[in-house]
């Protein structure tokens, strides 16, 4: 190779190096521009999501009321009592039987509470019959025969020792139900009982009373279902087809190859064409 050929070779190599350098610079600029464009798009999306989130979380100070007064009153009541019941329900984590007992006792107590309230609202129409019944009872009680002649000589202290105070939770209880659940339900119901009675007694319309009663029982059951699902530890993670396919491919790739069929692959070759 003479001196002229050698000089031409050097010039070609320099030109190639400059081309490669310029190409890398152009690629880097293009990559930076693409990153800037993506950042701008992401910022716009975040701004949109934040605006939507603020709109959905802004409290409605003037909600549209329901057509039924009974449902409006019930909705206001649920806002007061559901957080109380939720807190006490979620205390019971030893076993599901405690929560089932809590649930059964609360619903049973609500029914037992509202039935007398409903009867009180109708008492005016049945006043005469009630008075007649009281007269009959008085007559029966007075006719006790020799029992009236019995003289109790025990002192007050002796009477107190012999009489065991009744546990109000026994009357509250549902037969066969878990007692821990019963006890927690008893305390919880005492916190909400007055609110339930006060709300129901606001209503004098028979249709409103019926809707209030039916929807209260239904909503209590639904909320207890919701609380139970929130306590569940066996939650299945959501998935989709793309993930399942990718996971299957990954498991297949990680599986050991059969003996005698090990493919090491070929060596990667670097082919640099200098254009000479």
C-alpha positions as CSV (number, residue, x, y, z in Angstrom):
1,X,0.0,0.0,0.0
2,X,1.5,3.3,-1.1
3,X,1.3,6.5,0.8
4,X,-1.7,7.9,-1.2
5,X,-3.8,4.7,-0.5
6,X,-2.9,4.9,3.2
7,X,-4.0,8.5,3.4
8,X,-7.3,7.7,1.6
9,X,-7.9,4.9,4.1
10,X,-7.3,7.2,7.1
11,X,-9.7,9.8,5.6
12,X,-12.4,7.2,5.1
13,X,-12.1,6.0,8.7
14,X,-12.3,9.5,10.0
15,X,-15.4,10.2,7.9
16,X,-17.0,6.9,9.2
17,X,-16.2,7.8,12.8
18,X,-17.8,11.3,12.3
19,X,-20.9,9.7,10.7
20,X,-21.3,7.3,13.6
21,X,-20.8,10.1,16.2
22,X,-23.3,12.3,14.4
23,X,-25.8,9.5,14.2
24,X,-25.5,8.9,18.0
25,X,-25.9,12.6,18.7
26,X,-29.0,12.7,16.5
27,X,-30.5,9.6,18.2
28,X,-29.9,11.1,21.6
29,X,-31.5,14.3,20.6
30,X,-34.5,12.4,19.2
31,X,-34.7,10.3,22.4
32,X,-34.7,13.4,24.6
33,X,-37.4,15.1,22.4
34,X,-39.5,12.0,22.6
35,X,-39.1,11.9,26.4
36,X,-40.1,15.5,26.7
37,X,-43.2,14.8,24.5
38,X,-44.2,11.9,26.7
39,X,-43.7,13.9,29.9
40,X,-46.0,16.6,28.5
41,X,-48.7,14.0,27.7
42,X,-48.4,12.4,31.2
43,X,-48.7,15.8,32.9
44,X,-51.8,16.6,30.9
45,X,-53.3,13.2,31.8
46,X,-52.5,13.8,35.5
47,X,-54.1,17.2,35.4
48,X,-57.3,15.8,33.9
49,X,-57.4,13.0,36.5
50,X,-56.9,15.5,39.3
51,X,-59.7,17.7,38.1
52,X,-62.1,14.7,37.8
53,X,-61.1,13.5,41.3
54,X,-61.8,16.9,42.8
55,X,-65.2,17.0,41.0
56,X,-66.2,13.6,42.3
57,X,-65.0,14.2,45.9
58,X,-66.6,17.6,46.3
59,X,-69.5,17.1,48.7
60,X,-72.9,17.7,47.4
61,X,-74.4,20.3,49.8
62,X,-77.8,20.1,48.2
63,X,-78.4,16.4,47.3
64,X,-81.6,15.5,45.5
65,X,-84.0,14.0,48.0
66,X,-85.9,10.8,47.4
67,X,-89.5,10.7,46.5
68,X,-90.3,9.0,49.8
69,X,-90.0,10.8,53.2
70,X,-89.5,7.4,54.8
71,X,-86.4,6.8,52.6
72,X,-85.1,10.3,53.3
73,X,-85.4,9.8,57.0
74,X,-83.8,6.3,56.7
75,X,-80.8,7.7,54.7
76,X,-80.1,10.3,57.5
77,X,-80.4,7.5,60.1
78,X,-78.0,5.2,58.3
79,X,-75.3,7.9,58.2
80,X,-75.5,7.9,62.0
81,X,-75.7,4.2,62.9
82,X,-73.7,2.4,60.2
83,X,-70.3,3.7,61.3
84,X,-71.1,2.7,64.9
85,X,-72.1,-0.8,63.8
86,X,-69.2,-1.2,61.5
87,X,-66.7,-0.4,64.3
88,X,-68.1,-2.9,66.7
89,X,-68.7,-5.6,64.0
90,X,-65.0,-5.5,63.0
91,X,-63.9,-6.0,66.6
92,X,-65.1,-9.6,66.3
93,X,-62.2,-11.3,64.5
94,X,-61.7,-14.6,66.4
95,X,-64.2,-16.5,64.3
96,X,-67.1,-16.0,61.9
97,X,-69.6,-17.3,64.4
98,X,-69.1,-14.1,66.6
99,X,-69.9,-11.9,63.6
100,X,-72.9,-14.0,62.6
101,X,-74.2,-13.7,66.2
102,X,-73.6,-9.9,66.2
103,X,-75.5,-9.6,62.9
104,X,-78.4,-11.7,64.0
105,X,-78.8,-9.9,67.3
106,X,-78.7,-6.5,65.8
107,X,-81.4,-7.3,63.2
108,X,-83.5,-9.1,65.7
109,X,-83.3,-6.2,68.1
110,X,-84.3,-3.7,65.4
111,X,-87.3,-5.8,64.6
112,X,-88.3,-6.1,68.3
113,X,-87.8,-2.4,68.8
114,X,-89.9,-1.2,65.8
115,X,-92.8,-3.5,66.2
116,X,-93.8,-2.0,69.6
117,X,-93.2,1.5,68.1
118,X,-95.6,0.6,65.3
119,X,-98.1,-0.7,67.8
120,X,-97.8,2.6,69.8
121,X,-98.7,4.5,66.7
122,X,-101.9,2.5,66.3
123,X,-102.7,2.5,70.0
124,X,-105.3,5.3,69.6
125,X,-107.5,3.2,67.5
126,X,-107.4,0.3,69.9
127,X,-107.6,2.2,73.2
128,X,-111.0,0.9,74.2
129,X,-110.0,-2.7,73.7
130,X,-106.9,-2.2,75.8
131,X,-108.9,-0.7,78.6
132,X,-111.2,-3.6,78.6
133,X,-108.3,-6.0,78.7
134,X,-106.8,-4.2,81.7
135,X,-110.1,-4.6,83.6
136,X,-110.1,-8.3,82.9
137,X,-106.5,-8.7,84.1
138,X,-107.3,-6.8,87.3
139,X,-110.2,-9.1,88.1
140,X,-108.1,-12.2,87.5
141,X,-105.2,-10.9,89.7
142,X,-107.4,-10.1,92.6
143,X,-108.9,-13.5,92.8
144,X,-105.8,-15.2,94.3
145,X,-107.4,-17.1,97.2
146,X,-105.1,-18.2,100.0
147,X,-102.0,-16.6,98.4
148,X,-103.1,-13.2,99.8
149,X,-102.9,-14.5,103.3
150,X,-99.2,-15.5,103.0
151,X,-96.9,-13.3,105.3
152,X,-93.3,-13.1,104.1
153,X,-91.1,-12.8,107.3
154,X,-87.7,-12.5,105.4
155,X,-85.7,-9.4,105.9
156,X,-84.9,-7.2,103.0
157,X,-81.3,-8.4,103.1
158,X,-82.4,-12.0,102.9
159,X,-84.8,-11.2,100.0
160,X,-81.9,-9.5,98.2
161,X,-79.6,-12.5,98.7
162,X,-82.1,-14.9,97.3
163,X,-83.0,-12.9,94.2
164,X,-80.4,-13.0,91.5
165,X,-80.3,-9.9,89.3
166,X,-81.4,-10.6,85.8
167,X,-78.9,-10.1,83.0
168,X,-80.5,-7.8,80.4
169,X,-78.3,-9.5,77.7
170,X,-80.2,-12.8,78.3
171,X,-83.5,-11.2,77.2
172,X,-81.6,-9.5,74.3
173,X,-80.0,-12.8,73.2
174,X,-80.9,-15.1,70.3
175,X,-81.0,-18.8,71.4
176,X,-77.9,-20.8,70.3
177,X,-75.9,-17.8,69.1
178,X,-72.4,-17.0,70.1
179,X,-72.4,-15.1,73.5
180,X,-69.4,-12.8,72.6
181,X,-71.2,-11.7,69.5
182,X,-74.3,-11.2,71.6
183,X,-72.6,-9.0,74.2
184,X,-70.9,-6.8,71.6
185,X,-74.2,-6.5,69.7
186,X,-76.0,-5.5,72.9
187,X,-73.5,-2.7,73.6
188,X,-73.7,-1.5,69.9
189,X,-77.4,-1.5,69.8
190,X,-77.6,0.6,73.0
191,X,-75.7,3.2,71.1
192,X,-78.1,3.4,68.1
193,X,-81.4,2.3,69.7
194,X,-82.6,5.9,70.5
195,X,-81.7,7.1,67.0
196,X,-83.7,4.3,65.4
197,X,-86.8,4.9,67.5
198,X,-86.6,8.7,67.1
199,X,-86.3,8.4,63.3
200,X,-89.2,6.0,63.0
201,X,-91.5,8.0,65.2
202,X,-91.0,11.0,62.9
203,X,-93.2,9.1,60.4
204,X,-96.9,8.9,60.7
205,X,-97.7,7.9,57.1
206,X,-98.2,4.2,56.9
207,X,-96.4,3.9,53.5
208,X,-93.4,5.9,54.9
209,X,-93.3,3.6,57.9
210,X,-93.4,0.5,55.8
211,X,-90.7,1.7,53.5
212,X,-88.5,2.8,56.4
213,X,-88.9,-0.6,58.1
214,X,-88.3,-2.8,55.0
215,X,-85.3,-0.7,53.7
216,X,-83.7,-0.5,57.1
217,X,-83.6,-4.3,57.6
218,X,-82.5,-4.8,54.0
219,X,-79.7,-2.2,54.3
220,X,-78.5,-3.6,57.6
221,X,-78.1,-7.0,55.9
222,X,-76.3,-5.5,52.9
223,X,-73.9,-3.5,55.1
224,X,-73.1,-6.5,57.2
225,X,-72.3,-8.4,53.9
226,X,-70.0,-5.5,53.0
227,X,-68.3,-5.5,56.4
228,X,-67.7,-9.2,56.1
229,X,-66.2,-8.9,52.6
230,X,-63.8,-6.2,53.9
231,X,-62.6,-8.6,56.6
232,X,-62.0,-11.4,54.2
233,X,-58.3,-12.3,53.9
234,X,-58.8,-14.6,50.9
235,X,-59.0,-12.0,48.2
236,X,-58.2,-13.2,44.7
237,X,-55.9,-10.8,42.8
238,X,-57.5,-9.5,39.6
239,X,-55.7,-10.5,36.4
240,X,-56.1,-10.2,32.6
241,X,-55.2,-12.2,29.5
242,X,-52.0,-10.3,28.7
243,X,-50.6,-11.1,32.1
244,X,-51.6,-14.7,32.0
245,X,-49.9,-15.1,28.6
246,X,-46.7,-13.4,29.7
247,X,-46.6,-15.5,32.9
248,X,-47.1,-18.7,31.0
249,X,-44.2,-17.7,28.6
250,X,-42.0,-16.9,31.6
251,X,-42.7,-20.2,33.3
252,X,-42.0,-22.0,30.1
253,X,-38.7,-20.2,29.6
254,X,-37.6,-20.9,33.2
255,X,-38.4,-24.6,32.9
256,X,-35.2,-26.8,32.8
257,X,-34.3,-28.1,29.3
258,X,-34.4,-31.9,28.8
259,X,-31.0,-33.6,29.1
260,X,-29.2,-34.1,25.8
261,X,-31.0,-31.2,24.2
262,X,-29.1,-28.2,25.5
263,X,-28.9,-25.4,23.0
264,X,-26.1,-22.9,23.8
265,X,-26.9,-20.7,20.9
266,X,-24.4,-19.2,18.5
267,X,-21.9,-16.5,19.2
268,X,-22.9,-13.0,18.3
269,X,-20.9,-11.5,15.5
270,X,-20.0,-7.9,15.1
271,X,-19.7,-6.9,11.5
272,X,-18.4,-3.4,10.9
273,X,-18.5,-2.3,7.3
274,X,-16.0,0.5,6.9
275,X,-17.1,1.1,3.3
276,X,-13.6,0.8,2.0
